[in-house]
């Protein structure tokens, strides 16, 4: 019996279908309800978002420091450590704990001066150590941070715990302890914080092509949604500058700002059209193969 025939018979036997749950065919209706209630992609996004929790908590910890350390910004110092590690890893110039401390000292001194406080090396060293110890999760024996979250599986709310590392000490090929970021920390810094709109969309489309070629349809769908959002952001950015011009022509420099922006956007769009045509062709090939396999 086909699904349409099943639905027709159900309609004939039940005069008022609005008051009766739809008939289930091998759990299909239940699965559709679950998918509408909670897309599994949201669980992935939630887990990624949780990796920012411990970083952002640095600002909360700053509010509870001793008064002599109030002028320091832990989040800025942590990002400096991350940048040092990323820029040196794999180049034979790995950063160790003491080097990271020394690199933070000029920033700490600048924060002292900005607060009108006389620099004091011991105090600066104390703050640098506090930042690194927090990133290590030193208070918990350098174990991963445990972050609770709620996801939904088959329509049921489920509590999960995510283990998160920010910073670790590992041994390099010479047996020396060096600092390393977790993969998640590196991805957050490299992918989320430093990529402009055009590059973000180009990267997303490259990922889509790779995912489709490997048959990872669901992942490709999520990447396509992300690429679409980059297009929307680029459009909104240009529209906002045009509206600014209408309100006050002198507020926007069309010669030095808008003309290059529009030229670069046109080049970007032409390139994306070509790439997206290739993505569509790949998606059609994958769909045809799925039909054959079914």
Order of alpha helices (4+ residues) and beta strands (2+ residues): alpha-alpha-alpha-alpha-alpha-alpha-alpha-beta-beta-beta-beta-alpha-alpha-alpha-alpha
